[in-house]
Amino acid sequence: MHVQSVTLFSSKFPAEDVYPFNLPVFQKTQRLAFETPVTLFIGENGSGKSTLLRAMSHACGIHIWQETGRARYNYNPYEDKLGDYLSIDWKEGKVPGSFFGSEHFRYFRQILDEWSAADPGQLQYFGGKSLMTQSHGESLMSFFTSRYQIKGLYLLDEPETALSPRNQIRLLELMTKTSDDGYAQFIIATHSPILLACPHALIYSFNHVPIQPIQYKDTEHYQVYKTFFENR
């Protein structure tokens, strides 16, 4: 593992009644340990799992590709500040990494296409052809296959969104191989029972306060799918 733990300093939160500092999981959880190369965050929408991923990206100095400059109604100045109240414990020093989110990936594809117009060699790092000319699922797998061969920390927010079940299995195989080789660490927020089945992965449930580890077969994801397939 490159990151051993993250510590939340809830006593220093600038507010307790404003998102994300009003979420009980952040007020009551002091530390999360990352004891395996793959860690998975689960929880209902709004439980805080994606928010913590983004905050960790900020604290680790990992850039998030996103559109900027648009006006917002009822803007929350605290929305992106959780990363200022986290401490990252690196095992052997900081490593590079990346943050993936489906909505952010769209902006990255566009920017990469602009770069490659001036320097086509940029595409060699992402499968050799423009990500914009591929389907969304195909471009995702081209990105994953190329990027995750590099030593680093990889934060993924619901990567299954645009992936077929078969491609989710391909991503699972890629994660397992690169993490077993010892140069990649994954921290993933997901609703996918396929990705949650990653061998030896640690699963944290954000439906518990404080955040608690949970076994795969005890997750609601596994139980709902199992019940459905047996009684469809």
C-alpha positions in Angstrom: 0.0 0.0 0.0 1.1 3.5 -0.7 -1.4 5.1 1.7 -1.7 3.5 5.1 -4.5 5.6 6.6 -6.4 8.8 6.5 -7.2 10.8 9.7 -10.2 13.2 10.0 -9.8 16.2 12.3 -13.5 16.7 13.2 -12.6 19.0 16.1 -11.2 21.5 13.6 -14.2 21.5 11.3 -15.2 25.1 10.5 -18.9 24.3 10.8 -21.1 21.4 12.0 -24.3 22.2 10.3 -23.1 22.6 6.7 -22.3 19.9 4.2 -20.0 18.0 4.2 -19.1 18.7 7.8 -22.6 18.0 9.0 -22.4 14.3 8.0 -22.2 12.0 11.1 -19.7 9.7 9.4 -17.2 12.5 9.3 -18.0 13.8 12.7 -17.7 10.4 14.3 -15.0 8.7 12.3 -11.4 9.5 13.4 -9.3 7.2 11.2 -9.6 4.7 8.3 -6.8 2.2 7.8 -6.0 0.9 4.4 -4.7 -2.6 5.0 -5.1 -4.1 1.6 -4.1 -2.9 -1.9 -7.9 -2.5 -2.8 -10.3 -0.7 -0.5 -14.0 -0.3 -1.4 -16.4 2.3 0.0 -20.1 1.5 0.0 -23.2 3.3 1.2 -26.4 5.0 0.1 -26.3 8.0 -2.1 -25.4 11.0 0.1 -23.6 8.9 2.7 -20.3 10.7 2.1 -18.2 8.0 0.3 -17.7 10.1 -2.9 -17.1 13.2 -0.9 -14.3 11.5 1.1 -12.7 10.2 -2.1 -12.6 13.8 -3.5 -11.2 15.1 -0.2 -8.5 12.5 -0.2 -7.6 13.4 -3.8 -7.2 17.1 -2.7 -5.1 16.1 0.4 -2.9 13.9 -1.8 -2.4 16.6 -4.4 -4.2 14.7 -7.2 -5.9 16.9 -9.8 -9.5 16.4 -10.6 -10.4 17.2 -14.2 -13.6 19.2 -14.2 -15.4 22.1 -15.9 -14.9 25.4 -14.1 -16.2 28.9 -14.3 -19.9 28.3 -14.3 -22.2 30.2 -11.9 -23.8 28.2 -9.1 -27.2 28.8 -7.4 -26.9 28.8 -3.6 -23.1 28.0 -3.7 -21.7 26.2 -0.6 -18.2 27.6 0.1 -17.5 24.6 2.3 -18.3 22.0 -0.3 -14.7 21.2 -1.3 -13.0 22.0 2.0 -13.0 18.5 3.7 -9.6 17.8 2.3 -8.2 20.6 4.4 -9.1 18.7 7.5 -7.6 15.3 6.5 -4.1 13.9 7.1 -2.7 11.2 4.8 -0.3 8.7 6.2 2.0 7.6 3.3 4.0 4.3 3.8 7.1 5.2 1.9 6.6 8.7 0.7 4.1 10.3 -1.7 3.4 8.7 -5.1 1.6 10.0 -8.1 -2.0 9.1 -8.8 -5.3 9.9 -10.4 -9.0 10.5 -9.6 -11.7 9.0 -11.8 -15.3 10.0 -11.9 -17.6 9.5 -14.9 -18.6 13.1 -15.1 -14.9 14.3 -14.8 -13.7 11.8 -17.4 -15.8 13.6 -20.1 -13.7 16.7 -19.6 -10.5 14.8 -19.6 -11.4 13.1 -22.9 -12.0 16.5 -24.4 -8.8 18.0 -23.1 -6.7 15.0 -24.2 -8.2 15.5 -27.7 -7.1 19.1 -27.7 -3.6 18.1 -26.6 -3.3 15.4 -29.3 -4.2 17.9 -32.0 -0.9 19.6 -31.3 1.0 16.4 -30.2 -0.5 13.1 -31.5 2.1 11.2 -29.4 0.0 11.9 -26.3 -2.5 9.3 -27.5 0.2 6.5 -27.2 -0.3 6.7 -23.4 -4.0 5.9 -23.8 -4.2 3.1 -26.2 -3.1 4.9 -29.4 -6.3 6.5 -30.5 -8.6 9.3 -29.5 -10.8 8.6 -26.5 -13.5 10.8 -28.2 -13.8 8.4 -31.2 -14.6 5.4 -28.9 -17.8 4.5 -27.1 -17.9 5.7 -23.5 -17.3 2.2 -22.2 -14.5 1.5 -24.7 -12.7 4.8 -23.9 -13.0 4.0 -20.1 -11.3 0.6 -20.6 -8.6 2.2 -22.8 -7.9 4.7 -20.1 -7.9 2.1 -17.3 -5.7 -0.3 -19.1 -3.1 2.3 -19.9 -3.2 4.4 -16.7 -3.2 1.6 -14.2 0.0 0.1 -15.4 1.8 3.0 -13.7 2.8 2.9 -10.0 0.5 5.0 -8.1 -2.6 5.7 -6.0 -5.9 5.4 -7.8 -9.2 6.8 -6.5 -12.3 5.8 -8.4 -15.8 7.1 -7.9 -18.4 4.6 -9.2 -16.4 3.5 -12.2 -19.1 0.9 -13.1 -21.5 3.7 -14.2 -20.8 3.3 -18.0 -19.4 -0.3 -17.9 -21.2 -3.4 -19.0 -21.0 -6.4 -16.5 -18.3 -7.9 -18.8 -16.2 -4.8 -18.7 -16.7 -4.5 -14.9 -15.1 -8.0 -14.7 -12.3 -6.8 -17.0 -11.7 -3.8 -14.6 -11.8 -6.2 -11.7 -9.1 -8.4 -13.3 -7.0 -5.4 -14.0 -7.3 -4.1 -10.5 -6.4 -7.5 -9.1 -3.4 -8.0 -11.2 -1.8 -4.6 -10.8 -2.5 -4.4 -7.1 -1.1 -8.0 -6.6 2.1 -6.8 -8.5 2.5 -4.3 -5.7 2.6 -1.0 -7.7 -1.0 0.1 -7.7 -3.3 0.9 -4.8 -7.1 1.4 -5.4 -9.7 3.1 -3.2 -13.1 2.9 -4.9 -16.6 4.1 -4.1 -19.0 1.7 -5.8 -22.4 0.1 -5.9 -21.2 -2.8 -8.1 -21.4 -6.3 -6.5 -18.9 -7.4 -9.2 -16.3 -4.9 -8.1 -17.1 -5.6 -4.4 -16.1 -9.2 -5.0 -12.5 -8.2 -5.5 -10.4 -10.9 -3.7 -9.0 -9.9 -0.3 -10.4 -6.3 -0.6 -11.3 -4.3 2.5 -14.9 -3.0 2.3 -15.9 0.0 4.4 -19.6 0.8 5.0 -20.6 4.4 5.1 -24.1 3.3 6.3 -22.6 2.8 9.7 -21.5 5.6 12.1 -18.6 5.6 12.6 -17.6 4.0 9.2 -17.1 0.2 9.7 -15.6 -2.7 7.8 -18.1 -5.2 6.4 -17.9 -8.6 4.8 -18.9 -9.0 1.1 -21.8 -11.3 1.8 -23.1 -9.0 4.5 -23.4 -6.1 2.2 -26.9 -5.0 1.0 -25.6 -5.1 -2.6 -24.8 -8.8 -2.4 -28.0 -9.7 -0.6 -30.3 -7.7 -2.9 -28.8 -9.2 -6.0 -28.8 -12.7 -4.6 -32.4 -12.5 -3.5 -33.4 -11.1 -6.9 -31.7 -13.8 -8.9 -33.2 -16.5 -6.8 -36.7 -15.0 -6.8 -36.9 -12.9 -9.9 
